[in-house]
Amino acid sequence: MKILYIYRYLLLGGVTTQLANRLGFLKSVCDPHFIFLSDHGGRTAFDHYDKITVTSEPATIYDYVQEHDFDLIIAIDTKEITDYLIDVQCEVPMIQEVHGISYKLNYLVEEDQRRFLGYIVPSSYSKERIIEDYSAPEERTFVIPNCLDTTLFSRKEVRPITNKKIICWVGKLNDHKNWQGFLELAERISARRNDCVFWMVGGETASDKATRHLFYEANKRHLRIQWIDRMEYNEMPDLYSMVAESGGCTVSTSKGESFGMSLIEAMACGCPAIAPTVGAIPEIYLGSLQRLTYKLHDLFACESIVDLLLDDADERRIQISNGIEKVKKDYSIKPVVTQYYDLLQKLTTAQKVW
């Protein structure tokens, strides 16, 4: 099977890294190609894979489709391209993968859903949202969780660079990731403890205005934040391992997630990850992992969980062990992508029968 993926951003973010995670398995069973509408430095996630094109011209994309005789097109939240392909009567079957959070999915309201073999989402939460809010057909909406390369994302031997416990936040500098909430948390913790340092990772593509806002808010709170605006994907396991080795943890303050890749990345590296009970996050945090969750904006509860992980060695060992086990069991590449590819074959076979 020859598959074309179309996505808006070639960026070191959740969707791009998910495509890269699948690639190792998919290229052994099919011929995947990728078109991105804009390049933000994410090519390194694909380890020199050469079937990657960057263009925002719909006509050029259609020419590429015609040239390569694809069996399937999988578009991820890129309505303008699928609309164009439908308008020019592209005959290649299409599937929509929906990875955006709810408020970014308004394009589904106007979509001619009959033109797609189905919709693939990474969580039951996302499935419920697109069915209830955007009338996606339930019988053609499928949940395949995100996957992670657990050979890359595992605990690494790292050299400590601080004798303090690292509290780390990972994400883009946008409102939905709620970086302001992390600064408020850091302010609360630093007022009581002197054994912590605070790191923020991500935000390379942020505007100058957003960057200035970050610095202003940090200075206003008299916080010394280590901001790492860009880190290569294959360097992230070292980051998480360094946080874990310091005795620290990661903290998400996100307002909504369709999955939560940075959370399972941290867990796989033996780094406890604290997260709010928003979006699909509760689907990951089952059993004892629920003790690492808090209600969004309840920074008192979040702060208490941080203290627990930093000060209670037994609880920390339990959460590290259960996190690693959870990721290996539910999100390893081979079982997840096997399920994913089987679904693609099923949908394309059924389409031929229609």
N, C-alpha and C positions, 0 to 999 in steps of 0.2 A: 504494500500500500504506500502511495506517495501522498504525503500530507503537507499542506501549507498552513503555518500559523501566522496570524496577523495580529499585532499588538501595537499600541501607541508609543510606548517608551522603551528604548533599549537602555535600561536603568538598573543599577544594583538595588533593586527593590523586590518585594514579595513575588510579583507575577513573573518577572524576568528570571529570578533565581529558581522559581518553580519549573519553568520551561527548561532551564539548564539542568535541574535535578533529573528530569524525565529523560533527557537526551541520551545519556549513556545506555539506557535500556532500549529506548525507541529505535535508535539507529542500528541496533542488532536485529530488529524484526521488521523495520520499515524504512522509508526514506523521508525523513522530516526536513522541511525547509522553513525559514523564518523571515518574515518581513516586519520591520519596525518603522513607524512613521517618523521617529526622531531619535537621535543618538545622544545619550547622556553618559557615555562611558561604561556601559554595561557589558560590552563584548567580552571582557576578560572572564566573565562567569561561564562562558561557553568553551573555554580551553582550546582556542584556535580552530573551532569548527568553522568551515568555510561556506556553508550554505545559509548565510545571513546577509540580508539586503536591507538597506535603510533608504526609504523613499516615502514621501507623503503625497505623491502624485497618483490619483486613482487610475488614470489611464496607463501609467507605467506598471502598476500592480496588475492590472488586467492583462497587459502584454506578457508579464511574467507568468501568469496563470496559463495563458494560451501556449506559451513556449514549452512549459514543463509538463503538461498533461496530468494534472493532479487528480487523484481519486477523491480527495476530501479537503475542504478548507475549514479551518477552525479559527474563528475570529473571537478576540477577547475584548469586549467593551469598546468596539471600534465601529460604531453605527455608520459613520460617513462612508466607510469603505464597503461594508456589506450592502448599504443602500445603492451605491454605485454599481456593484457587481450584479445586483438584482435588476437594476435599470437597463444594463447592457445585456441582459439575458444570459449571464454566465450560467452554464449548465452543470458546473461542478457542485455536488452536494455540499451544504454548509451546516456547521454546528456552531452554536454560540457557547463559549465559556464565559461565565459571569463571575468575576472576582471582585468587583467593586462593592463598596458598602451601600446601603439602601439609598441614601440621598443622592448618589451618583448614578443611579440606574434609571433616570427618567426616560432615557432613550427607548426603554422597553415598552413604554406606553404606546409609542407611535409605530412600533415594529410590526411588520407582517409576519407573525409567528408561524404561519403555514409554510414559509419558505425555508424553514430550518428543520433538520432531522431531529434536533433535540437541544436541550440546554444542560450544560454540565456545571455544577457548582461545588465548592469545596466543603460545604457543611450543611447540616440539616437546617440550621438557622437561615442560611442563604436561600435554601429551597423554599422554606416557608414564606420568606419575604417576597421572592419574585412571583410566587403563586398568589399570595394574598394581596400584594400591593400592585402587581403589574400583570396579573391574570395569565401568567405563563402556564402552559398546559401541564397539569400534574403528571399525566401518564408519559410525558416526554421530558421530564426534568429529573436529572440523575445526580446523586451525591457521590463524588469521588474525593476523598480527603487529599490534601497536599502531602507530598512525600519529602524525605530528607535523606541525603547520602550519609548514613551513619558510619561509614568508613572515614569520611572527611570530618564529620562533626562528631568528635569523641574527645575525651579528656586528653590534653596534650601536656607534655613536660615544658614548663615555661619558667623563665627567670623572673622572680618578683621585682618590680620596680618601685614598690612602695611598701612600707611596713604598716599601712593602714588598710582598713576594709573598704573595698571599692563598691559603691552603689552605682549601677550603670543603667542608663536609659538608651534605647535604640529606636530610631525612627526618623521620619522626615519632619522638618520644621513647619508643620501645618496645624491648623486648628483641630483637625480630627485626631491627630496623635497627641494633642494636649500636652505639649512640652512645658507649658506654664504650670501645670499640675505637678510636674516633677520638681520644678524649682521651688514650689511651695513646700513640697515634701522635704527637699534638701535643707531648706531654711529651718524647718521644724526639728529635723534630726541634728543639724549642726549646732542648734541652740542647746542641746542636751548632751551631745557626745562629741568628743574630740578625736575619736579613733576611726573616722570615716572620711573618705574622699568621694567626690561625685564626678562621674564621667557621662558625657552625652555623645552618642555615636550616630552620625547621619546628618543630612541636611546640606549636602554639597550643592544641590540644585536650588536651594532657597534663594529668594531675591535678596538684594542688599537691604531692603526695608525689613524683611523678616530677620536677617542676621543682626541688624542694629537693634531690633526689638529684643532679641535674645540677650545681647550684651547689656542693654539697658535694664532689663528685668533682673539679670544676675547681679549687676552692680548695685541696683536699688536694694537688694537683699543682702549685700555684702558677702556674696558667695564667690568662692573660687571654683569655677567649673572647668574641668578639662574637656574641651570640645574637639572631637575628631570628626571633621566634616565628611571624610571619605575613607573607607577601608575596603580593600579588595575582598571578594567573597571568600576566597580560600584562606584569608587571614582571620576571618571571624572566629574559627574554632580556637585560635590562640588568644583572642580577646576574651571569649567566654571562659577559657581555662584560667586566664590570669585573674579574672574577677573571682572565680571559684577558689583559686589558690589563696587569694587574699583573705578569704573568709567572708566575702561579700555576696551580692546577689544582683540580679537585674530586676527592674521595676517597670512595668508598663502602666501608663496613665491614659491609655487610649479611650476615646469616646465610643468606638465601635470597631469591630473586626469581623471580616467574613471568614477568617480562619485564625491566624496568629503565628506566622512562621518564626518570628524572632523568639517566641516563647519555646517552641520545641527545639530550635537550634541551641538555645541556652541549656535546656534540660539535657540534651544529648551529650553536652560537654561537661556534665556534672555540676552545672551552675543553677542553683534554685532561681526560679522566675516567679515573681509576684505579679498578679494581674487583676484587673477589675472584671466583674461579672457582666460583661457587655458582649453583644453579638454572639459569635460562635465560641467564645473562650470557655464557657462552662462545659462544652462538649469535650474539651481536652482535659479539664481539671476534674477528674472523677476520683472517688475514694479519698484517700488521705491528701491528695493534691488540692482538694477543696480548701484546705486550711491555708493555702497560699493565695486565696482570692479575697477580694473586698468589694464593697459596693462603690461604684464610681463616685468620685469626689469625697469619699469618706477617708480623709487623710489620717485621721486618728487611728482607724482600723488598719490602714496600710502601714503606718508607722509602727504599730504593735507587731505586725507580721515581720517587718524588717528586724526589730529588736529580737524577736523569737529566733530567727534564722542566724543572727549574728552572735547570740548569747547561749543558745541551747544546742549543745553539740549533738545530742541524741536526735532531736527533731531535725536538725540539719542533715544528719546521715540518712534518716528515713526519707526525707524529701529528695535528696540527691539520688538515692537508689531507686525510688519509685518513678522519678522523672526519666531516668535512663531506660528503665524497663518499659515505661509507657511509650516512649518514642520508638524503641526497637520493635515493640509488638504491633503498633498501629500505624506507623508512618515510614517504615523502611521502604526503599525504592522498589525492590522486586515485587513484593505482593501488591503494593498500591498501583504501580504502573502496569502490571499484568492485568489487574482488574480494569484499569482505564483502557488499555488497548483492546481487551476483549469487548468492552462496551462499544468502542469505535467500530470494530468489525461487525458487531451485532446490528448497529444502526445502519451502516452502509449496506449490509446484506438485506436488511428489511426494506430499505429504500429501493433496491433493485427489484424486489418482489412487487412493490407498489406499481 
